Each structure stands twice: as structure tokens, then as C-alpha cells.
Amino acid sequence: MTSESDGEAQRDRTAQAFRQSDLDVDELWIHYFSIGGDAGAMEIDAYLHGSYMLRPIQRDLLDHAIYELGNSGTD
């Protein structure tokens, strides 16, 4: 796999996790930004819809934000 196809595969997995969550883009973006993300809410929305690519570290931060928000109610 190339790094481009790796990024696209990660984006697909992230978008699927987002769709399965009860999150909205603004809620996700606020948490992502609070943990060091630097993309804007519109960029995150475009990324989740497959029309924009984030840099690798930003993709990882977004994945982490989804994970944290998805597990915030569990102990």
C-alpha cells in the first residue's frame, strides 16, 4: 500500500466510526481541537465525507477524539 492509499483507508475507517457514533461534527471538532488538532470544522466535515485529506498526525488526532468521545460514558 502507498501512503496515499493508507490515508484513504484510514479516512474510510474514521468516517465509519463517526457514522456509528452519536456525535455531530461540531462536537467532534471541539474535542479534536482541544487535544491539539489544527484543522477547521469544515475541513473535518469534508474529510469525513471523503472530499479532503488531513495530514497523518491530524488523522490520528481525529481518530483519538472519536475514540475518547465514544468511550467517555463507559467505565
VMD Tcl script that draws the C-alpha trace (Angstrom):
set ca {
  {0.00 0.00 0.00}
  {1.12 3.52 -0.64}
  {0.89 6.25 1.94}
  {-1.95 7.78 -0.11}
  {-3.98 4.58 -0.04}
  {-3.13 4.15 3.66}
  {-4.57 7.62 4.27}
  {-7.69 6.83 2.28}
  {-8.19 3.56 4.20}
  {-7.79 5.40 7.50}
  {-10.27 8.05 6.34}
  {-12.79 5.33 5.46}
  {-12.42 3.70 8.89}
  {-12.67 7.07 10.64}
  {-15.78 8.05 8.69}
  {-17.40 4.71 9.52}
  {-16.63 5.12 13.24}
  {-18.03 8.64 13.12}
  {-21.24 7.48 11.42}
  {-21.69 4.79 14.07}
  {-21.28 7.29 16.89}
  {-23.90 9.69 18.16}
  {-21.56 12.62 17.58}
  {-22.09 15.64 15.40}
  {-19.24 17.32 13.54}
  {-19.14 20.38 15.82}
  {-18.93 18.26 18.97}
  {-16.18 16.15 17.43}
  {-14.31 19.20 16.18}
  {-14.33 20.91 19.59}
  {-12.80 17.85 21.25}
  {-10.34 17.29 18.40}
  {-9.23 20.93 18.62}
  {-8.90 20.73 22.42}
  {-6.40 17.86 22.11}
  {-4.22 19.69 19.61}
  {-5.95 19.36 16.25}
  {-5.47 22.28 13.90}
  {-7.94 21.64 11.08}
  {-11.16 23.63 10.98}
  {-14.63 22.20 11.43}
  {-15.34 22.48 7.68}
  {-12.14 20.56 6.90}
  {-13.15 17.82 9.35}
  {-16.59 17.60 7.76}
  {-15.07 17.41 4.27}
  {-12.59 14.75 5.45}
  {-15.40 12.63 6.91}
  {-17.25 12.88 3.59}
  {-14.24 11.86 1.53}
  {-13.50 15.15 -0.20}
  {-10.48 16.31 1.80}
  {-7.35 14.66 3.19}
  {-5.84 15.55 6.54}
  {-2.14 15.22 7.33}
  {-1.28 11.93 9.10}
  {-0.91 13.43 12.60}
  {-4.25 15.22 12.22}
  {-5.93 11.99 11.09}
  {-4.57 10.27 14.19}
  {-5.79 13.07 16.46}
  {-9.25 12.88 14.91}
  {-9.34 9.11 15.42}
  {-8.30 9.64 19.02}
  {-11.02 12.26 19.56}
  {-13.69 9.89 18.23}
  {-12.36 7.13 20.47}
  {-12.31 9.35 23.56}
  {-15.80 10.75 22.96}
  {-17.19 7.31 22.20}
  {-15.80 5.92 25.45}
  {-16.50 8.92 27.68}
  {-19.64 7.35 29.13}
  {-18.16 3.94 29.87}
  {-16.24 2.82 32.94}
}
mol new
graphics top color blue
foreach p $ca { graphics top sphere $p radius 0.5 }
foreach p [lrange $ca 0 end-1] q [lrange $ca 1 end] { graphics top cylinder $p $q radius 0.2 }
display resetview
